[in-house]
Amino acid sequence: MPSERIPGAAVEKMHEPTRGPNELGSERAEADRVVENFQRQTLEEIPGHFSRVIYLASLRDHNTGCYHHYGLETRYSSEAVDEGLRRCHAEVFADLLTLSLQEQTQDLLRFFESLKAERKHLVEVWQQLRAYQILPPQNCRPLARELFSKNVEVILEVLRQTDLWELLDEPHGDSDDLP
């Protein structure tokens, strides 16, 4: 019987090792270690929810959706780093969404202040480029993605239209108290 030629990709697929339950468990454990290490060594050092979400989104390759971190990839497999950072991103994003709109505004203002650029310019650029739309995790629910985008749009519009953003920190009784 003549031998059939099998295309290279099919041969590679046939020779891929199958993963047993122990391997899946060890991969999960390795990703857990990535999460623990990254939270302790990196996330705890980054002040603010927006800063953390922005940093995590910057670790994602926007063409492949895979997360990369050079330091972590020297100690863990790239698959574990991808999975661990994916989980961190989802958790930090969910934490941001639990904040009130006022708290999100204050957090975004703190992020803007860390950039050492004129706030008015930052608001204009964020409104024009809408780069904040790449900040949610890839697999977040559509409603959460939309809520995040709408919240940022509202925050930016308020910041663009008023210089009264400092009053967010001050409780007032009525509009007669406003300057």
C-alpha positions in Angstrom: 0.0 0.0 0.0 1.5 3.4 -1.0 2.2 5.8 1.7 0.1 9.0 1.7 1.7 12.4 2.1 0.3 14.3 5.0 0.7 18.1 5.0 3.2 19.4 7.5 0.6 21.1 9.6 -1.4 18.0 9.9 1.6 16.0 10.9 2.5 18.5 13.6 -1.1 18.3 14.9 -0.9 14.6 15.0 2.3 14.6 17.0 1.2 17.3 19.5 1.3 15.7 23.0 -2.1 15.3 24.6 -2.4 16.9 28.0 -3.5 14.8 30.9 -5.3 16.0 34.0 -2.0 16.3 35.9 -0.4 18.6 33.2 -3.5 20.8 33.2 -3.3 21.1 36.9 0.4 22.0 36.9 -0.2 24.6 34.2 -3.0 26.1 36.3 -0.7 26.0 39.3 2.0 27.8 37.3 -0.5 30.5 36.2 -1.5 30.9 39.9 2.1 31.5 40.8 2.3 34.1 38.0 -0.7 35.9 39.4 0.6 35.9 42.9 4.1 37.1 41.8 2.7 39.8 39.5 0.3 41.1 42.1 2.9 41.2 44.8 5.9 42.5 42.8 4.1 44.8 40.3 0.4 45.6 40.8 0.8 46.6 44.4 3.4 49.1 43.4 1.1 50.8 40.8 -1.2 53.4 42.3 -4.7 53.6 41.0 -7.1 51.4 39.1 -6.8 53.2 35.8 -3.0 53.0 36.0 -3.2 49.2 36.6 -5.6 48.6 33.8 -3.6 50.7 31.4 -0.4 48.8 32.3 -2.0 45.4 32.0 -3.5 46.4 28.6 0.0 47.5 27.5 1.3 44.0 28.2 -1.2 42.5 25.7 -0.2 42.1 22.0 -3.2 43.8 20.3 -2.7 41.6 17.2 -2.7 38.2 18.9 -4.4 39.0 22.3 -1.5 37.2 24.1 0.1 38.8 27.2 3.9 39.1 27.5 6.1 40.2 30.3 9.8 39.7 29.8 10.7 39.3 33.5 7.9 36.8 34.2 8.8 34.8 31.0 12.3 34.2 32.3 10.8 32.3 35.2 7.5 30.9 33.9 6.3 29.5 30.6 4.8 31.9 28.1 1.5 30.1 28.4 1.4 30.6 32.2 2.4 34.2 31.9 -0.4 34.8 29.3 -3.0 33.0 31.5 -1.9 34.7 34.7 -1.8 38.2 33.2 -5.2 37.6 31.5 -6.7 36.8 35.0 -5.0 39.8 36.6 -6.4 42.1 33.8 -9.9 40.7 34.3 -9.7 41.2 38.1 -8.3 44.7 38.0 -10.8 45.7 35.3 -13.7 44.3 37.4 -12.4 46.2 40.4 -12.4 49.5 38.4 -16.0 48.9 37.4 -17.1 48.5 41.0 -16.1 52.1 41.7 -18.7 54.8 41.6 -18.5 57.3 38.7 -17.1 59.9 41.2 -14.3 57.5 42.3 -13.5 56.6 38.7 -13.2 60.3 37.9 -10.9 60.9 40.8 -8.8 57.8 39.9 -8.5 59.0 36.2 -7.5 62.4 37.4 -4.8 60.9 39.5 -3.6 59.0 36.5 -3.6 62.2 34.4 -1.6 64.0 37.1 1.0 61.2 37.0 1.6 62.0 33.3 2.9 65.5 34.0 1.0 66.8 31.0 -1.7 69.5 30.8 -5.0 67.9 31.9 -7.0 69.8 29.2 -4.7 68.4 26.5 -5.0 64.8 27.9 -8.8 65.0 28.0 -8.8 66.2 24.3 -6.5 63.4 23.2 -8.5 60.8 25.1 -11.7 62.0 23.5 -10.2 62.2 20.0 -8.2 58.9 19.9 -10.6 56.9 22.2 -7.6 54.7 23.0 -9.4 53.8 26.3 -11.5 51.3 24.2 -8.5 48.9 24.1 -8.3 48.9 27.9 -11.0 46.2 28.7 -9.8 42.6 28.8 -10.4 40.7 25.5 -13.1 38.4 26.8 -15.0 40.8 29.1 -18.7 40.8 28.7 -20.1 43.3 26.1 -22.2 45.1 28.7 -19.1 45.6 31.0 -17.1 46.9 28.0 -19.9 49.3 27.1 -20.4 50.5 30.7 -16.6 51.2 30.9 -16.6 53.2 27.6 -19.7 55.2 28.6 -18.3 56.0 32.0 -15.0 57.2 30.5 -17.0 59.3 27.9 -19.0 60.9 30.6 -16.0 61.6 32.8 -14.1 63.1 29.9 -17.0 65.3 28.9 -17.5 66.6 32.4 -13.7 67.3 32.6 -13.8 69.1 29.3 -16.8 71.3 30.1 -15.9 72.3 33.6 -13.1 73.4 35.8 -15.2 72.4 38.8 -13.8 68.9 39.0 -12.0 69.8 42.2 -15.4 70.1 43.9 -15.8 66.3 43.7 -13.8 66.1 46.9 -16.0 68.7 48.7 -19.4 67.9 50.0 -22.0 70.7 49.4 -25.5 71.3 50.5 -26.9 73.0 47.4 -25.9 74.8 44.2 -25.7 78.1 46.0 -22.4 76.9 47.4 -20.8 76.7 44.0 -18.5 79.5 42.9 
